[in-house]
Amino acid sequence: MTAVAAIAAIAEVFAVFLRLGLTSFGGPVAHLGYFREAFVTRRRWLGEAAYADIVALCQFLPGPASSQVGMVIGLSRAGYGGALAAWLGFTLPSAVALIVFAIGLAEYGSAIPAGVLHGLKLAAVAVVAQAVWGMARSLCPDAPRLTLMVLTAGAVLLVPSPWCQLGAMVLAGALGTRLFRAAGATAHEPLAIPAGQRIAVLCLLAFLALLIALPLAARASGSHTVALLDAFFRAGALVFGGGHVVLPLLQAAVVPPGWVDADTFLAGYGAAQAVPGPLFTFAAFLGAAGTQPPHGWAGGLLAVAAIFAPSFLLVFGALPFWERLRRQPAARGALAGVNAAVVGLLLAALYDPVWTSGVRSAADFALAVLAVAALAVWRAPPWLVVAGCALGGWLLQWGDY
């Protein structure tokens, strides 16, 4: 491929994913549907079986599955530059919107009625409750996995620490190798995506090195910039299931140290439901809304780059070894155990901070239940539910006077 052809292919990938980034509402499952329609049905960039296998790989890895699927499709179409172009196109619209919202909240927050912000927190209650229910049904289908979910939720509520969350996932994975070895065994086609093993090994080594070195560097330097990189890189590296599961890790990383207060955190999380694209761009809001520099545009862009960096390293690192790994019963069992644990993490987050900060009265409870019904029963789009909750919160506040 000539340089001109390579640039044209990268530009094509960016344009297609930018359109998806501007229009893909509905969360990770919906995103995968949009991708299938765009790349399998309409453009025929890859076949049905190859797409299914890419989805299986990205569900196996920690991080945002839909964004990782986009990276692999970009890689298959235009090489490593195509992977970067796919991520940029899909991520920039929501990241920019959330940074602008964070800056506006900091500059003009006093002009926004408190009821509107409280309504955003109630929208977060509805979205997380629906996510817990849906994920529990698919990832905890039997008594052992339901038990693991409940025990994980109890542990992280009793010991609210990022290390407890990490320990719970590690322990769940270890138990899964014994208890769930037959989980997820499916037939598949080999991936038709060339990726060099040398680059793969370098990416995996870089992933491990950053995961170990960033906490040490943050502690030794005392730099808030390094601490921010560490917190968001760790969140992106340790979240299985993507999407809403990142909420507890980010809350534990930014709220207890005082980088972002709990009310701002939940208001931003509610607003993140109203924008298209990956939910991991919530990191852009948190980086921009931080109380210490870097914040604003610099903090938002740094945070969103840090939280997605593990996805690039893991996707590039795992592709050449995926065929061999996916056949291992122990690996499938570990993933099943970790998936049950992350539902427990999300269940704990539904209580604290989402419920405890959002639901303060019978009227709040009624609005939250109405929002859950709108999402789960009436299939209303999330952005409409968020707007309705913001309006409802304002009306409830107005009714108090």
Helices and strands as residue ranges (DSSP letters): H 3-23, H 28-35, I 36-42, H 48-60, H 65-108, G 109-111, H 114-139, H 143-158, H 162-179, H 197-221, H 224-238, G 243-245, H 246-254, H 262-272, G 279-281, H 282-289, H 296-318, G 319-321, H 322-326, H 329-349, I 350-355, H 356-358, H 362-376, H 382-399
